[in-house]
Amino acid sequence: MGSLTGKTAFVSGGTRGIGLAIAARLARDGADIMIAGSNPANCAAATGTIAAQSDSRVESHAADLRTPNGCRAAFEAHQKAFGGCDILVHSAGATKGGVFPDQDDADFIDGFALKFHAGVRLSRLFWPSLVASHGTVVMIVGGASRTPDAKFMVGGAVNAALANFSKALAGQGLQDDVNVNWINPGQTETERLQQLLATRARDENRNIDDVRAERMQAEGIRRLGQPEDMAALVAFLCSGEARHIHGAGISVDGGATKGYF
């Protein structure tokens, strides 16, 4: 029996990358899972992948979480399937790299819509259920929330906003007995990282392998992160052993963040 047996979890962005690794780990630890993504085919494929690794019930719902209607539809699908929620993990978010001032408003608006506003809306929708279950919220934010980068302004701004919201939500969680924490992944080997490196290589007219090597050297890390690094921490934060960890932003970046806060 896993440490999360009897729990139900909703994972946004659970069809690929870090979100998929988190959903798979929670399912292996015994939780029943609902994953949400924008692409029905990706939802179906991820559901099969997770189900093959565990005995947990795995459901999925395809919706555009950029919109209020999409968030509500995903929430209602989860409620219909499970009737309640113990764990909310918000991992959706695909902010675009670019160089200021050429990057236009659309990139900023889109970045906030999926990562920030969806996080706020899902928290609001699931909150009554999380209060009833004395549940857990984990936001997947990003190291750029602490280390601004002129070439990643959208991601940095969105991450900083979501981290601030998460800390405030933790204050509400103290009143309602809902644990709230957030994770700042560093450079992690996902499709998303490859897209960002490709964008920078294109903008700077450089080879992508050179951009990748430069990024690792600049951050002084031994290796790139793996999605499973984040998944292991999320699973722990959702367990009873981590209940006294609350309102914390935890970096999983191999030591790339040099500040102590």
C-alpha positions in Angstrom: 0.0 0.0 0.0 1.4 3.4 -1.0 1.7 6.4 1.2 -1.0 8.2 -0.7 -3.5 5.4 -0.9 -7.1 6.7 -0.6 -6.1 10.2 -1.8 -7.3 11.8 -5.0 -5.2 14.3 -6.9 -5.6 16.8 -9.8 -2.6 17.6 -11.8 -2.7 20.4 -14.4 -0.3 20.0 -17.2 -0.1 16.4 -16.4 0.3 15.1 -19.9 4.0 15.9 -20.5 7.3 16.7 -18.8 7.3 17.6 -15.2 3.5 17.3 -14.8 3.4 13.8 -16.3 6.3 12.6 -14.0 4.4 14.1 -11.0 1.1 12.4 -11.9 2.9 9.1 -12.5 4.7 9.2 -9.1 1.5 10.1 -7.2 -0.3 7.3 -8.8 2.5 4.8 -8.0 2.3 6.0 -4.4 -1.4 5.1 -4.4 -3.4 8.2 -5.3 -6.2 8.2 -7.8 -5.4 10.8 -10.5 -7.0 13.3 -12.8 -4.7 14.9 -15.3 -5.6 17.9 -17.4 -4.0 19.1 -20.6 -5.1 21.0 -23.8 -4.6 18.1 -26.3 -7.0 15.1 -26.2 -4.5 12.8 -27.8 -1.8 13.8 -25.2 -4.3 13.2 -22.4 -5.1 9.7 -23.7 -1.5 8.8 -24.2 -0.5 10.1 -20.7 -3.4 8.3 -19.1 -2.2 5.0 -20.6 1.4 5.6 -19.5 0.4 6.3 -15.9 -2.1 3.5 -15.7 0.6 1.0 -16.9 2.8 2.0 -14.0 0.3 1.7 -11.2 -2.9 0.2 -9.9 -4.5 3.6 -9.2 -7.5 4.9 -11.1 -6.3 7.4 -13.7 -8.6 9.8 -15.5 -8.0 12.8 -17.8 -9.7 15.8 -19.2 -8.8 17.9 -22.2 -9.5 21.6 -21.7 -7.9 25.0 -22.4 -6.9 26.1 -18.9 -6.2 29.6 -20.2 -9.9 30.3 -19.9 -12.3 30.4 -16.9 -14.6 27.9 -18.7 -11.7 25.5 -19.3 -10.7 25.5 -15.6 -14.3 25.0 -14.5 -14.8 22.1 -17.0 -11.6 20.4 -15.7 -12.7 20.9 -12.1 -16.2 19.6 -12.8 -14.7 16.5 -14.5 -12.6 15.8 -11.4 -15.5 16.2 -9.1 -17.7 14.0 -11.2 -15.0 11.3 -11.3 -13.9 11.4 -7.6 -16.3 13.6 -5.7 -13.5 15.4 -3.8 -9.9 16.3 -3.9 -7.0 15.9 -1.5 -4.1 17.1 -3.7 -3.9 20.0 -6.2 -0.8 20.2 -8.3 -0.6 23.1 -10.8 2.1 22.3 -13.3 0.6 23.8 -16.5 2.4 26.7 -18.1 4.4 27.3 -21.2 5.8 30.8 -21.2 7.7 31.9 -24.3 11.3 33.0 -24.5 12.2 36.1 -26.5 14.2 39.3 -26.6 12.8 42.6 -25.3 11.6 44.9 -26.7 10.7 42.7 -29.8 8.5 40.4 -27.7 4.9 41.7 -27.9 2.0 41.8 -25.5 0.5 38.6 -26.8 3.4 36.5 -25.3 3.0 38.1 -21.8 -0.8 37.8 -21.9 -0.7 34.1 -22.9 2.0 33.3 -20.3 -0.1 34.8 -17.5 -3.3 33.2 -18.8 -2.1 29.6 -18.5 0.4 29.6 -15.6 -0.8 32.4 -13.3 -4.5 32.9 -13.9 -5.2 29.1 -14.3 -3.4 28.6 -11.0 -5.5 31.1 -9.3 -8.8 29.8 -10.8 -8.0 26.2 -10.0 -7.1 27.1 -6.4 -10.4 28.9 -6.0 -12.4 26.1 -7.5 -10.8 23.3 -5.6 -10.4 25.2 -2.3 -13.7 24.1 -0.6 -12.8 20.4 -1.3 -9.2 20.9 -0.1 -10.5 22.5 3.1 -12.8 19.5 3.7 -10.0 17.0 3.2 -7.3 19.1 4.9 -5.5 18.8 1.6 -2.3 19.9 -0.1 -1.5 22.3 -2.9 1.8 22.3 -4.7 2.5 24.9 -7.4 5.3 24.2 -10.0 6.7 27.7 -10.4 10.3 28.1 -11.7 13.7 29.4 -10.8 13.2 32.6 -12.9 10.9 33.8 -10.1 14.1 34.6 -8.1 16.6 35.2 -10.9 15.4 37.6 -13.5 16.8 37.2 -17.0 16.6 39.8 -19.8 16.1 37.0 -22.3 13.3 35.3 -20.3 11.2 38.2 -19.2 7.8 36.6 -19.7 8.7 33.5 -17.7 10.3 35.5 -14.9 7.4 37.8 -14.5 4.8 35.0 -14.5 6.8 32.9 -12.1 7.3 35.7 -9.7 3.6 36.5 -9.7 2.7 32.8 -9.1 5.2 32.5 -6.3 3.8 35.6 -4.6 0.3 34.2 -4.9 1.4 30.8 -3.5 2.9 32.4 -0.5 -0.3 34.4 0.1 -2.4 31.3 -0.5 -0.3 29.5 2.2 -1.5 32.2 4.6 -5.1 31.3 3.8 -4.1 27.7 4.2 -3.0 28.3 7.8 -6.5 29.4 8.5 -8.2 26.5 6.6 -5.7 23.7 7.3 -4.6 23.3 3.7 -0.9 22.8 3.1 0.5 25.1 0.4 4.1 25.0 -1.0 5.7 25.7 -4.4 8.7 24.3 -6.2 11.2 26.2 -8.4 12.6 23.7 -11.0 15.9 24.6 -12.5 17.1 23.5 -16.0 15.1 20.3 -16.5 15.3 18.0 -19.5 11.8 18.4 -21.0 10.4 19.3 -24.4 9.8 22.8 -23.0 13.5 23.3 -22.2 14.4 22.3 -25.7 12.0 24.8 -27.1 13.5 27.6 -25.0 17.0 26.7 -26.0 15.9 26.6 -29.7 14.3 30.0 -29.4 17.5 31.5 -27.9 19.7 29.9 -30.5 17.5 31.3 -33.2 17.4 34.8 -31.7 21.1 34.8 -31.3 21.9 33.0 -34.6 23.8 30.3 -32.7 24.0 26.5 -32.5 21.6 25.0 -30.0 24.3 22.7 -28.5 26.5 25.7 -27.8 23.6 27.5 -26.1 22.8 24.4 -24.0 26.5 24.0 -22.9 26.7 27.7 -22.1 23.6 27.5 -20.0 24.9 24.6 -17.9 28.3 26.3 -17.4 26.8 29.6 -16.5 24.6 28.0 -13.8 27.5 25.9 -12.5 25.4 22.7 -12.3 26.6 19.1 -12.5 23.8 17.9 -14.7 20.4 19.0 -16.0 17.5 18.1 -13.8 15.1 15.3 -14.6 11.3 15.5 -14.2 11.5 12.7 -11.7 13.5 15.0 -9.4 10.5 17.3 -9.0 8.1 14.3 -8.8 9.9 12.9 -5.8 9.7 16.1 -3.9 6.0 16.6 -4.7 5.2 13.1 -3.5 6.9 13.9 -0.2 5.2 17.3 0.2 1.8 15.5 -0.3 2.6 13.0 2.5 1.8 13.3 6.1 5.5 13.4 7.0 5.8 16.8 5.3 2.8 18.5 7.0 5.0 20.9 8.9 6.6 22.2 5.6 4.2 25.0 4.7 4.5 28.2 2.7 7.9 27.2 1.4 9.4 27.8 -2.1 11.9 25.0 -2.7 14.5 25.1 -5.5 15.3 21.9 -7.3 18.0 23.2 -9.5 21.3 21.4 -8.7 22.5 24.5 -6.8 22.0 27.0 -9.7 20.3 29.5 -7.5 23.1 31.3 -5.6 21.0 33.4 -3.2 20.0 32.1 0.2 16.4 33.1 0.2 
